[in-house]
Amino acid sequence: MIALKRILVATDFSEPADAALTYGRALARTFDATLHVLHVVGTVSYAVYGAEGFAMSVPELRQEVEDDARLQLDNLLVDNDERPLPTRRMLITSDAPALAIVEYARQHDIDLIVTGTHGRGGVAHLLLGSVAERVVRIAPCPVLTVRHPEHEFVVPDALVAAAKA
């Protein structure tokens, strides 16, 4: 028997990550699990200069990036269901997103990690790497990678209700 009590969805706010969140929500509902949604913000280690010589201090820029990410997480986690999922929102700052995701999973005894993948191949994969691939290799638990758009087996709740009617 599979028992999932803590499901982690790692998001970078991309379409594949949104698809992963759909799967994570469906699995959390099915198993009556707590849904952890994690976004890793890259470390801001330099000042940015605009075309007109504008400089923003690193702490201000970091705070702005983190505030924007929190707002995006809040928007992702709006749940209009009559039986809302128990959800934990987490934001971590790190230059190594895969390691941050895996460390969070270890610290919170996560049973399943769900993450999107862009499915890059060839040179793009070589240059950009794959956070999902690294997570799969070093995760302490099973990892479900979701590619968008591909074979969808999560049916939206509205379609389920219509099919039952």
C-alpha positions as CSV (number, residue, x, y, z in Angstrom):
1,M,0.0,0.0,0.0
2,I,1.3,3.4,-0.9
3,A,0.9,6.0,1.8
4,L,1.7,9.6,0.8
5,K,1.3,12.1,3.6
6,R,3.6,14.9,2.5
7,I,3.9,15.8,-1.2
8,L,6.3,18.4,-2.4
9,V,5.8,20.3,-5.7
10,A,8.8,22.3,-6.8
11,T,7.8,25.3,-9.0
12,D,9.7,27.8,-11.1
13,F,6.3,29.2,-12.3
14,S,6.7,27.8,-15.8
15,E,4.0,25.8,-17.7
16,P,5.6,22.4,-16.8
17,A,5.6,23.5,-13.1
18,D,1.9,24.5,-13.3
19,A,1.2,21.0,-14.8
20,A,3.2,19.5,-11.9
21,L,1.1,21.4,-9.4
22,T,-2.0,20.0,-11.0
23,Y,-0.6,16.5,-10.5
24,G,0.5,17.3,-6.9
25,R,-2.9,18.7,-6.0
26,A,-4.7,15.6,-7.4
27,L,-2.4,13.2,-5.6
28,A,-2.7,15.2,-2.3
29,R,-6.5,15.0,-2.6
30,T,-6.4,11.3,-3.4
31,F,-4.1,10.4,-0.5
32,D,-5.4,13.1,1.9
33,A,-1.8,14.5,2.1
34,T,-0.3,17.9,2.9
35,L,0.9,19.7,-0.2
36,H,4.2,21.5,0.1
37,V,4.8,24.1,-2.7
38,L,8.4,25.2,-2.9
39,H,10.1,27.9,-5.1
40,V,13.9,28.4,-5.0
41,V,15.0,31.9,-5.7
42,G,18.5,32.3,-7.0
43,T,21.0,34.2,-4.9
44,V,21.3,37.9,-5.9
45,S,25.0,38.6,-5.6
46,Y,25.5,41.7,-7.8
47,A,24.0,45.1,-8.5
48,V,22.1,45.6,-11.7
49,Y,22.6,48.8,-13.7
50,G,20.0,50.0,-16.1
51,A,20.5,52.0,-19.4
52,E,20.4,55.3,-17.5
53,G,23.0,54.3,-14.8
54,F,20.4,53.3,-12.2
55,A,21.8,51.0,-9.5
56,M,19.8,49.0,-7.1
57,S,21.4,47.7,-4.0
58,V,21.6,43.9,-3.7
59,P,19.4,43.7,-0.5
60,E,16.7,45.8,-2.2
61,L,16.8,43.7,-5.4
62,R,16.8,40.4,-3.4
63,Q,13.8,41.6,-1.4
64,E,12.0,42.6,-4.5
65,V,12.6,39.3,-6.2
66,E,11.5,37.4,-3.0
67,D,8.4,39.5,-2.7
68,D,7.4,38.9,-6.3
69,A,8.0,35.1,-5.8
70,R,5.8,35.1,-2.6
71,L,3.0,36.8,-4.6
72,Q,3.3,34.3,-7.4
73,L,3.2,31.4,-4.8
74,D,0.1,33.0,-3.2
75,N,-1.6,33.2,-6.6
76,L,-0.8,29.6,-7.3
77,L,-2.2,28.4,-4.1
78,V,-5.7,30.0,-4.3
79,D,-8.0,27.0,-3.7
80,N,-11.7,27.5,-4.3
81,D,-12.5,24.0,-3.3
82,E,-15.1,23.5,-0.6
83,R,-12.6,21.2,1.1
84,P,-9.2,23.0,0.8
85,L,-6.0,21.1,0.9
86,P,-3.6,21.5,3.8
87,T,-0.9,23.4,2.1
88,R,2.6,24.8,3.1
89,R,4.1,27.5,0.9
90,M,7.9,27.8,1.1
91,L,10.5,30.1,-0.5
92,I,14.2,29.3,-0.3
93,T,17.1,31.3,-1.6
94,S,19.9,29.2,-3.1
95,D,22.2,29.1,-6.1
96,A,21.7,25.3,-6.3
97,P,17.9,24.7,-6.8
98,A,18.2,20.9,-7.0
99,L,20.1,20.7,-3.8
100,A,17.7,23.1,-2.0
101,I,14.7,21.0,-3.2
102,V,16.3,17.7,-2.0
103,E,17.4,19.2,1.3
104,Y,13.8,20.5,1.9
105,A,12.5,17.1,1.2
106,R,14.9,15.5,3.7
107,Q,14.1,18.0,6.4
108,H,10.4,17.7,6.0
109,D,10.2,13.9,5.5
110,I,8.6,14.3,2.1
111,D,7.1,11.1,0.6
112,L,7.0,12.3,-3.1
113,I,8.5,15.2,-5.0
114,V,6.5,16.4,-8.1
115,T,8.4,18.7,-10.5
116,G,8.0,19.9,-14.0
117,T,10.5,19.4,-16.7
118,H,11.1,21.4,-19.9
119,G,12.2,18.3,-21.7
120,R,15.2,20.1,-23.3
121,G,17.6,17.9,-25.2
122,G,21.0,18.2,-26.9
123,V,22.9,21.4,-26.6
124,A,20.2,23.2,-24.5
125,H,20.3,20.4,-21.9
126,L,24.1,20.5,-21.9
127,L,24.3,24.3,-21.4
128,L,21.3,24.7,-19.1
129,G,21.3,21.4,-17.3
130,S,18.2,20.0,-15.7
131,V,17.1,20.7,-12.2
132,A,14.5,17.9,-12.4
133,E,17.2,15.4,-13.5
134,R,19.4,16.3,-10.6
135,V,16.5,16.0,-8.2
136,V,15.7,12.6,-9.6
137,R,19.3,11.5,-9.1
138,I,19.8,12.6,-5.5
139,A,16.3,12.7,-3.9
140,P,15.6,10.7,-0.8
141,C,12.1,9.7,-2.1
142,P,10.3,9.0,-5.4
143,V,10.1,11.8,-7.9
144,L,7.4,12.3,-10.5
145,T,8.5,14.5,-13.4
146,V,5.8,16.1,-15.4
147,R,6.3,17.4,-18.9
148,H,3.9,19.8,-20.4
149,P,2.0,19.3,-22.7
150,E,2.2,15.5,-22.8
151,H,0.1,12.6,-21.8
152,E,-2.3,14.1,-19.3
153,F,-4.0,11.8,-16.9
154,V,-5.2,14.3,-14.4
155,V,-8.8,15.3,-15.3
156,P,-10.0,18.7,-14.1
157,D,-12.6,18.5,-11.3
158,A,-15.2,20.2,-13.5
159,L,-14.9,17.4,-16.1
160,V,-15.2,14.8,-13.4
161,A,-18.4,16.4,-12.1
162,A,-19.9,16.7,-15.6
163,A,-19.1,13.0,-16.3
164,K,-20.9,11.9,-13.2
165,A,-24.0,14.0,-14.0
